[in-house]
């Protein structure tokens, strides 16, 4: 079994194929950006991309991963943030921040498919991501700002 | 009761923040330090050669300036605000410093927490009220209560931390003055350096070894707010970049050499025993290293989290019955039975003659209910412990590091000075991390494998089942109206004591009335001719704990909704009548602000409605107007207007985030959350059964922060209590249906 994460290949031959991708990332590969929040796809804290598509890594068995995986660490870095992360920083979205890796990965997937989302588009894409601190107003603001900056750049 | 000992304690307490510098090499001045201050500077224990700990809050080494931020950060921005308060006077910028939660120490006790422990209204600034508040501070200090809670981080640190920064700055200047034969007054400071009259910059780091030999300068004057560089202006939180790039480490992310992972199964009936278990299947599962019986349950130690959780789920357990009623009907009955004179806990408000006023009957006579609620922060409980017979290390996010020290010492039989708590960033709390049961369980587990660090991670299901929830509460209200005005108001509130449940788990007695039973109700600044608020102490039911805004989280709903019903019965305008009755200028100002923002009184579309609510909690008046509309899919929350007055806003960006987050927290739980018990176990175990507010439901929120109040206050909790009441009042305005029981989705659908 081979897993491509953030551009690096990892052999995972000795792993149970039914281990959730989330735990393979966190405990086997030491990639801690994706978070465990519920384990049943109700919070979205574990959201990563497989082949560019946002998925709940707690619900994807590591043996079923169908393409390269991108986690929040692969999206951008503190020194070189992705435009969505830059918008998140500018709007100071995070409070506890625990859900934000998942929120940002979900938003990245939304903007990749819908570069200029309406409020309804944002509602539809983001409502599966729970924020217990209540940062929703700033999430909306940051998504709109990121869309603008990415469209201006394009 | 208030004797000379207490008076002396007060003097010492006042002096605790007058802390200076100390020698670390050779320890020459250590005795002087001890002599001068009632608590040792906890930073001295681990200080390297050539470093200076100028106060318990500032540590300078040759390569770093580290500010100690002892209050826990669970998302409220405590690290940033504490650092900013020190940095303002120290003359450093926030990108020049490191931060550290520091070791648990009585030196970091919470001065502000005492304010809410005495029966004086926050609006009461009389000599008597101030005196009793000061005296309550003394026992708080002697218990060494290093607690994060009660929205106290800013009020507690506002003087203390600025003072620490100023002492460190002046001591660094005195050091430079001594070394260069100059007067201290001739020197200035900026950007982490002392500047000599000729413009030479001496970095604080370069002065550290000599500063440690300098007699501390404690006679400092705090700068006037007009001189502030950082405070009062928008700041970027220190943690915002890491939290936007997946690089912020939380307790759950810790990784140590040789570390193993643990999961637990605890009796779903909180606090009840394990009576038998079978580990045959679990023991054979891959990665399982050891299975350990712990008080109330059983734990699996494995080589990763997932394998540990799976194996724990495979254990079959026999459980003892809950020590409290098995089902909700009995919990409600216990509250209902508590409205008796025997169970009366307090009656701090009793004005006019309520009995006489209501002798002829009441226009309104109603009952309200508020359910148990889980804290359910998104980071599940976790704690990492490494036990050896000589030393225990604990890595965890906590609001009560000193309680952890005490409890781990008791469990392991080691002295407190062998227990080392390393506080970590917390992924939300809302009061959950005021409990330390996860650390206690992790300690028992770690003792089974000495020398190996073991990280215990709760599954979401275990976390929610063992979330010491918000109190269940019931209120009965009645009142009279005359000539278009509210004239009599009588509210009784029954709930178990949060304080005694919570402190009971720490073996700390909580004598006297529990103010939280009536907080957010008895202390509201209204002048109603016949006005009474009575607290009734229900028996202990399910174990409960402080949930964001504590007593006021239920009582804000009860108190304001009863007022709203009476105002409606009087035929008065909800905002005008509240203003007419309100006697506290900052409270009137927040009510007027939301009236203005919402264009109160303007016509709304058919099916739409507007509700106003107000609550004073933690000394902060907060008013909210909620606008809803009844749609085909149910009630839709369209807008919220909120105003609050904290006296002085330290960071307007973080203030806005906390206010809006608090409103959403209050609204979301009122809409669709409760914890119910069946067979003694919580029926809700995950977010499918405890949804909270989601983004599509989130209204637009407009905010106004006022700064007219005399005292500086915290904003973490005060936005929560008025939100459910404003929503209920808005739904009444839109639909004519009065909601008197939370969660509201038991009675209406939400779009």
Interface residues (C-beta under 8 A of the other chain):
Chain A: X16 X19 X20 X23 X26 X27 X28 X30 X32 X33 X34 X35 X36 X37 X38 X39 X40 X42 X43 X45 X71 X72 X73 X75 X76 X77 X78 X81 X85 X88 X89 X92 X93 X94 X95 X96 X97 X98 X99 X100 X101 X104 X122 X123 X124 X126 X127 X128 X129 X130 X131 X132 X133 X134 X135 X136 X137 X138 X139 X140
Chain B: X74 X75 X76 X77 X236 X237 X239 X240 X241 X242 X243 X244 X245 X246 X247 X248 X249 X250 X252 X253 X255 X261 X286 X304 X305 X306 X376 X377 X378 X379 X380 X426 X427 X428 X429 X430 X457 X459 X460 X653 X654 X657 X658 X660 X661 X662 X663 X664 X665 X668 X686 X687 X688 X692 X693 X694 X695 X696 X697 X698 X700 X701
